[in-house]
């Protein structure tokens, strides 16, 4: 029977802008997440968030109690370079040394994401990812981090979910990006990722680095050939376009056909082809929440009902694919489909295509948690993670090398779409959308359950129904 190895990297994940708060403290510059327009004025923003910036020592102590071997967090670019380039902010540099050192003092390996949706606003003002100069700025930023923290940090992740950032731009970035510009941004982002692979291997002795897209297998709604074509195209556009670039140094041919039909093939600069083939990842980190199902849009019809932010059925590209509600799957409170087997299937496809080790770096359940007498009974989260961990074991038994599992999220954070009410963490942060209260931390039932899973290397999974 397959079991999790003794050196398995049990972890949990957060991002800077969703947890740190202190958005203009100690020399930090503004990012696009600080300035983005928000359609829902009733949810909180990122100015205070979970105040991880001031509470990181307590939070990391709790993560040590939880038993984590690795802690995935991102560095806010604007804490290091307040305008994205130029002068370095020494207070920001010192802060992340302290966060890293606190992790290490508890025997927790830091796993750092270079970029998690929070481009410096100063760079956005000069064109953002549409401007090739942003690629150079990102490379300089990445090289600084590798040089500054590389002696302490072994595991690095590049750019969080570039596919989601571009596919659902309005929801993640607060604005719509025209299709041609969007895929020019894709090219620049992926070139930047390649330069980060190269820099990490040059500057971090023994360092390992991987891409971190959101990968979800796309099912056809029926056995109709046109539905199969729809899933073929959306799999390529949503998933393989990003991983083929990262892991093979090529444009996925099916996605490239889509780009040509839409007349949005990105412009390449001289030398880009060489950059694409210059460096490759050591592993693939996978953010997975749900599978996707599509059909072929044979008529002009509206998008599906049941919109559930970025994982939803609210997708349609005329002539290619349209979201479809999969009636064989259940949904959570926020209308996301729950598909543990889809995780195994997704991992098998990734392994078949790239034959690289994997890490699960996001996987979790957003829910309305209730604090009652200092306790949070979140059996629904336990059930979700239990079934996905079992899917991980099944994937490993099929021959996949899985290095670790870091679900979303370590502590409650501000959901990009639903604010503080949509909670993911093992640790409850006591605040509401409008009232920051004392931001007191409480262990949820899932905290104790995951603690036991880590302690027993997942052996208790075999005993649970």
C-alpha positions in Angstrom: 0.0 0.0 0.0 1.4 3.4 -1.0 2.1 5.8 1.9 3.5 9.3 2.3 7.3 9.1 2.7 8.9 10.3 5.9 10.5 13.3 4.1 7.2 14.3 2.6 6.8 18.1 2.7 3.6 18.7 4.7 2.8 22.4 4.4 0.3 25.1 4.0 0.2 28.3 1.8 -0.7 32.0 1.9 0.0 35.1 -0.2 1.4 38.4 0.9 -1.4 40.7 -0.2 -4.2 38.6 1.2 -2.6 38.2 4.7 0.0 40.8 5.5 -2.0 44.1 5.7 0.3 47.0 6.6 -0.2 48.0 3.0 1.8 51.3 3.4 4.0 50.5 6.4 7.8 50.6 6.7 8.4 51.9 3.2 6.2 49.6 1.2 5.0 50.9 -2.1 1.5 50.4 -3.6 0.7 47.3 -5.7 -2.2 46.8 -8.1 -4.0 44.9 -5.4 -3.8 48.0 -3.2 -5.3 50.3 -5.8 -7.6 48.0 -7.8 -11.2 48.9 -8.2 -13.5 46.6 -6.2 -17.0 45.9 -7.4 -18.2 44.6 -4.0 -17.9 47.5 -1.6 -19.2 45.4 1.3 -16.1 43.2 1.6 -12.9 44.2 3.2 -9.8 45.2 1.2 -6.2 44.3 1.8 -5.1 47.3 3.9 -5.2 45.2 7.1 -6.2 41.8 5.9 -5.1 39.2 8.6 -2.3 41.4 9.7 0.3 38.7 9.2 2.9 41.5 8.9 2.6 42.2 12.6 1.6 38.7 13.8 4.0 36.5 11.8 5.8 35.3 14.9 2.7 34.0 16.6 1.3 32.6 13.3 4.5 30.7 12.5 4.6 29.4 16.1 1.1 28.0 15.5 2.2 26.5 12.2 5.0 24.8 14.0 2.5 23.4 16.5 0.4 22.2 13.5 3.5 20.3 12.4 4.3 21.9 9.1 7.6 21.0 7.4 7.3 23.7 4.8 5.4 27.1 4.7 4.6 28.6 1.3 4.3 32.4 1.3 4.9 35.2 -1.2 7.1 38.2 -0.9 5.5 41.5 -1.7 7.6 43.0 -4.6 6.8 46.5 -3.3 8.2 45.9 0.1 11.6 45.2 -1.6 11.4 47.7 -4.5 8.6 50.2 -3.6 8.3 51.3 -7.2 9.3 48.0 -8.8 12.8 49.1 -9.7 15.5 51.3 -8.4 16.0 52.0 -4.7 15.8 49.0 -2.3 13.7 49.3 0.9 15.9 48.0 3.7 13.0 47.6 6.1 11.3 45.3 3.7 14.4 43.3 3.2 14.9 42.9 7.0 11.3 42.0 7.5 11.5 38.9 5.2 14.8 37.9 6.8 12.9 37.8 10.1 10.0 35.8 8.6 12.4 33.3 7.0 14.6 33.1 10.2 11.4 32.5 12.3 10.4 29.6 10.1 13.9 28.1 10.2 14.0 28.5 14.0 11.0 26.1 14.2 12.4 23.7 11.6 10.0 24.9 8.9 11.4 25.3 5.4 10.3 28.5 3.7 8.9 28.0 0.2 8.8 31.5 -1.4 6.6 32.6 -4.3 8.2 35.4 -6.2 5.0 37.0 -7.4 1.4 36.5 -6.4 -0.9 38.9 -8.4 0.6 42.1 -6.8 2.5 44.0 -9.5 3.9 47.3 -8.3 1.5 50.1 -9.3 4.4 52.1 -10.6 5.1 49.4 -13.2 1.4 49.1 -14.0 1.4 52.9 -14.7 4.0 52.4 -17.4 2.2 49.5 -19.1 2.5 46.6 -16.6 3.1 43.2 -18.2 2.3 44.6 -21.6 5.6 46.5 -21.4 8.7 44.4 -22.0 10.5 46.5 -19.5 8.5 44.8 -16.7 10.2 41.5 -17.7 13.6 43.2 -17.0 12.3 44.6 -13.7 11.0 41.2 -12.6 14.4 39.5 -13.4 16.2 42.2 -11.3 13.8 41.6 -8.5 14.1 37.8 -8.7 17.9 38.0 -8.8 17.9 40.2 -5.7 15.7 37.8 -3.8 17.9 34.8 -4.8 21.0 36.6 -3.8 19.6 38.0 -0.5 17.7 34.9 0.7 19.1 32.0 -1.3 21.4 30.7 1.4 18.4 30.2 3.6 15.7 29.2 1.1 15.8 26.0 -1.0 12.3 25.9 -2.6 11.1 28.7 -4.9 8.0 29.3 -7.0 7.8 31.8 -9.8 4.5 33.5 -10.8 1.3 32.4 -9.2 -1.4 31.3 -11.6 -0.6 33.3 -14.7 -3.4 31.4 -16.5 -6.0 32.5 -13.9 -4.6 36.0 -13.8 -5.2 36.4 -17.5 -8.3 34.2 -18.1 -10.3 36.0 -15.4 -8.5 39.3 -15.4 -11.4 41.4 -14.2 -11.8 39.2 -11.1 -8.1 39.0 -10.2 -6.8 42.4 -11.4 -10.0 44.5 -11.3 -9.9 45.3 -15.0 -10.5 43.8 -18.4 -7.6 43.2 -20.7 -8.2 43.0 -24.5 -7.4 39.6 -25.9 -4.4 40.6 -28.0 -2.9 42.5 -25.2 -3.6 39.6 -22.8 -1.6 37.1 -24.8 1.2 39.6 -25.3 1.3 39.8 -21.5 1.3 36.0 -21.4 4.4 35.9 -23.5 6.2 38.5 -21.3 5.2 36.7 -18.1 6.4 33.4 -19.4 9.7 34.9 -20.6 10.1 36.4 -17.1 9.5 33.0 -15.6 12.2 31.5 -17.8 14.6 34.2 -16.6 13.8 33.3 -13.0 14.5 29.6 -13.6 17.9 30.5 -15.0 18.7 33.0 -12.2 17.7 30.6 -9.5 20.0 27.9 -10.8 22.8 30.3 -11.2 22.5 32.0 -7.8 21.0 29.5 -5.3 23.2 26.6 -4.5 21.0 23.5 -4.4 18.0 25.6 -5.1 14.9 24.2 -6.7 12.3 26.2 -8.6 9.0 25.5 -10.3 6.1 27.2 -12.0 2.8 27.5 -10.1 -0.2 27.5 -12.5 -3.7 26.6 -11.5 -4.2 23.3 -13.4 -7.6 21.6 -13.7 -8.5 18.9 -16.1 -11.2 19.9 -18.6 -13.9 17.2 -19.3 -16.1 17.2 -22.3 -19.8 17.5 -21.4 -20.8 14.5 -23.6 -19.2 12.0 -25.9 -20.2 14.2 -28.9 -17.1 14.8 -31.0 -17.6 18.6 -30.9 -17.7 18.5 -27.1 -14.4 16.6 -27.2 -12.9 19.2 -29.4 -14.1 21.9 -27.0 -12.4 20.2 -24.1 -9.2 19.6 -26.2 -9.0 23.4 -26.9 -9.8 24.6 -23.4 -7.4 22.1 -21.8 -4.7 23.5 -24.1 -5.6 27.2 -23.5 -6.2 26.8 -19.8 -3.4 24.3 -18.9 -0.9 23.2 -21.4 -0.1 26.6 -23.0 1.5 27.5 -19.7 3.2 24.3 -18.8 4.4 23.5 -22.3 6.2 26.9 -22.3 7.7 26.3 -18.8 8.6 22.6 -19.2 9.2 22.2 -22.9 10.1 25.7 -24.1 7.4 25.7 -26.8 4.0 27.1 -27.6 1.4 24.4 -27.2 0.3 23.7 -30.9 -3.4 23.5 -30.1 -3.4 26.7 -28.1 -1.3 28.3 -30.9 -3.9 27.3 -33.4 -6.5 29.1 -31.2 -4.2 32.2 -31.1 -3.8 32.2 -34.8 -7.5 31.9 -35.5 -8.2 34.8 -33.1 -5.3 36.8 -34.7 -3.6 37.4 -31.3 -0.3 35.6 -31.7 2.2 37.5 -29.4 5.1 39.3 -30.8 8.5 37.8 -30.0 11.7 39.7 -29.7 15.0 38.4 -31.2 16.5 35.9 -28.7 13.1 34.9 -27.2 13.3 31.5 -28.7 16.6 30.9 -27.1 15.3 32.2 -23.7 12.4 29.8 -24.0 14.8 26.9 -24.2 17.4 28.2 -21.8 16.1 26.9 -18.5 13.6 24.5 -17.1 11.9 23.8 -13.8 13.0 21.2 -11.2 9.4 20.4 -10.3 5.8 21.5 -11.1 3.7 23.0 -8.4 0.0 22.5 -8.9 -2.8 24.7 -7.6 -6.0 22.6 -7.8 -9.5 23.2 -6.5 -11.8 21.7 -9.0 -12.1 20.2 -12.5 -13.8 22.0 -15.4 -16.4 20.8 -17.9 -17.1 22.3 -21.3 -19.3 21.8 -24.3 -19.2 23.1 -27.8 -21.3 26.3 -28.2 -23.4 25.3 -31.2 -25.6 28.4 -30.9 -25.4 32.0 -29.5 -26.5 31.4 -25.9 -25.7 33.0 -22.6 -23.1 31.7 -20.2 -24.2 29.1 -17.7 -25.9 30.0 -14.5 -24.2 29.1 -11.2 -21.2 31.5 -11.4 -18.6 30.6 -8.9 -15.7 33.1 -9.5 -12.5 31.8 -11.1 -13.3 28.0 -11.2 -16.7 28.4 -12.7 -18.9 27.6 -15.6 -18.9 31.3 -16.7 -16.6 30.8 -19.6 -17.4 30.9 -23.3 -15.4 31.4 -26.5 -17.6 31.3 -29.5 -16.5 28.6 -31.9 -14.4 26.8 -29.3 -15.9 26.1 -25.8 -18.5 27.0 -23.3 -18.8 26.2 -19.6 -21.1 23.4 -18.6 -22.5 22.3 -15.2 -21.3 18.8 -14.5 -24.3 17.1 -12.9 -22.1 14.2 -11.6 -20.3 16.5 -9.2 -21.4 18.2 -6.0 -20.8 21.9 -5.2 -19.7 23.8 -2.2 -21.3 26.9 -0.6 -19.5 29.2 -3.2 -20.7 27.0 -6.1 -17.3 25.4 -6.9 -17.5 21.8 -8.0 -15.8 19.3 -5.7 -13.9 16.6 -7.6 -11.1 14.7 -5.7 -10.8 12.2 -8.5 -10.2 15.1 -10.8 -7.0 15.9 -8.9 -5.6 12.4 -9.5 -6.6 12.7 -13.2 -5.0 16.1 -13.5 -1.8 14.9 -11.9 -1.7 11.8 -14.2 -2.0 14.1 -17.3 0.7 16.3 -16.0 3.0 13.4 -15.3 2.3 11.9 -18.7 3.2 15.2 -20.5 6.2 16.3 -18.4 7.5 13.5 -16.2 8.6 15.9 -13.4 8.1 15.7 -9.7 5.1 17.7 -8.4 4.0 19.6 -5.3 0.4 20.5 -4.5 0.7 24.2 -3.5 -2.9 25.1 -3.3 -6.0 22.9 -2.6 -8.7 23.8 -0.1 -12.2 24.7 0.7 -13.6 28.2 1.1 -16.5 28.3 3.5 -18.5 30.3 6.0 -16.9 29.3 9.3 -18.6 30.1 12.6 -16.7 30.8 15.8 -18.7 29.4 18.8 -17.2 29.6 22.3 -13.7 29.7 20.9 -14.2 26.7 18.6 -14.7 26.3 14.9 -16.2 23.0 13.8 -15.3 22.7 10.1 -15.9 19.0 9.3 -16.7 20.1 5.7 -13.1 21.3 5.3 -11.7 18.1 6.8 -13.8 16.0 4.4 -12.6 18.0 1.4 -8.9 17.7 2.3 -9.2 14.1 3.3 -10.6 13.1 -0.1 -8.0 15.1 -2.0 -5.2 13.6 0.1 -6.5 10.1 -0.8 -6.5 11.2 -4.4 -2.8 12.2 -3.9 -2.1 8.7 -2.6 -3.8 7.1 -5.5 -1.8 9.3 -7.9 1.5 8.3 -6.1 0.5 4.6 -6.4 0.2 5.1 -10.2 3.8 6.2 -10.4 3.7 9.9 -9.7 6.4 11.6 -7.6 4.7 13.9 -5.2 7.1 15.9 -3.0 4.6 17.7 -0.8 1.2 19.0 -0.1 0.5 22.7 0.9 -3.2 23.4 1.0 -4.8 26.8 0.8 -4.6 28.2 3.4 -2.5 28.3 6.6 -4.5 31.1 8.2 -7.7 32.8 7.2 -7.1 35.5 4.6 -9.0 37.9 2.4 -10.5 36.2 -0.6 -10.0 38.2 -3.7 -13.7 37.8 -4.6 -15.5 37.3 -1.3 -13.5 39.1 1.4 -13.0 37.8 4.9 -16.3 35.9 5.0 -14.9 33.2 2.7 -12.5 31.3 4.9 -9.9 28.7 3.9 -7.5 28.5 6.9 -6.6 25.9 9.5 -6.4 28.9 11.8 -9.3 31.3 12.3 -8.6 35.0 12.3 -11.3 36.8 14.3 -12.4 39.8 12.3 -15.3 40.7 10.0 -15.5 42.7 6.8 -15.9 45.9 8.7 -14.7 45.2 12.2 -11.0 44.3 12.6 -11.6 43.4 16.3 -8.4 42.1 18.0 -7.5 39.7 15.1 -7.2 36.9 17.6 -6.2 33.5 16.3 -8.2 30.3 17.0 -7.4 26.7 16.0 -10.1 25.1 14.0 -11.1 21.4 14.2 -9.3 21.0 10.8 -6.1 22.3 12.6 -6.1 19.3 15.0 -7.1 16.9 12.2 -4.3 18.0 9.9 -1.9 18.0 12.8 -2.7 14.3 13.3 -2.3 13.6 9.6 1.2 15.1 9.6 2.2 13.4 12.8 1.2 9.9 11.4 2.5 10.6 7.9 -1.1 10.2 6.7 -1.5 6.7 8.1 -4.8 7.8 9.8 -6.3 8.4 6.3 -6.4 4.6 5.9 -8.6 4.3 9.0 -11.1 7.1 8.1 -14.1 6.6 5.9 
